[in-house]
Amino acid sequence: MYALYITHPQVLIDPAVPVPDWGLSERGRERALLAASADWSRQIGRFVASTERKATETADILSAGRLTIETDHAMGENDRSATGFLRPDAFEEAADWFFAHPEQSFRGWERAVDAQARIVSAVERVLADHDPAIPIAFVGHGGVGTLLKCHLKGTPIRRDGDQPAGGGNLFAFRLADRAVTCDWTPMEFWKGI
């Protein structure tokens, strides 16, 4: 059986609102609804999401009310609160630096190695008591999702494994051996296993 790691799609960016409280934009909701209508989303037997609003909104839409969404604070995005809101171009430069220097902190951000250890531990903790016959979806964020994927593939932390811009992508991995079987794919286009 398999697991999915799904990133939230586009959000409503508001510099006056803390980033963890940002919700999905209209485009993000449309994409999540398209994915929720796919056969694969109805096969998921368990959803575990970050506690951030954009992730819980995505999980709620994908589950279509069939399942209770579990949340885990440890699945949150890398902590970037030290710098506050960054304009998109400045954010992209900061993200490049974050991935290129995984053992250092960018102006007070959580280090990539620490965020990776946190997301890997959270996923493994959930899977420790998960029925391996049931497909599961983890719903979270692009940065920590990329760090998780690097760990599962046994590759160094690098941004070249990051999802395409805009979010709303997924990758799949086998529960039996944690092997990645599908690289980042837009969630509304994925056809399932």
Order of alpha helices (4+ residues) and beta strands (2+ residues): beta-alpha-alpha-beta-alpha-beta-alpha-alpha-beta-alpha-beta-beta
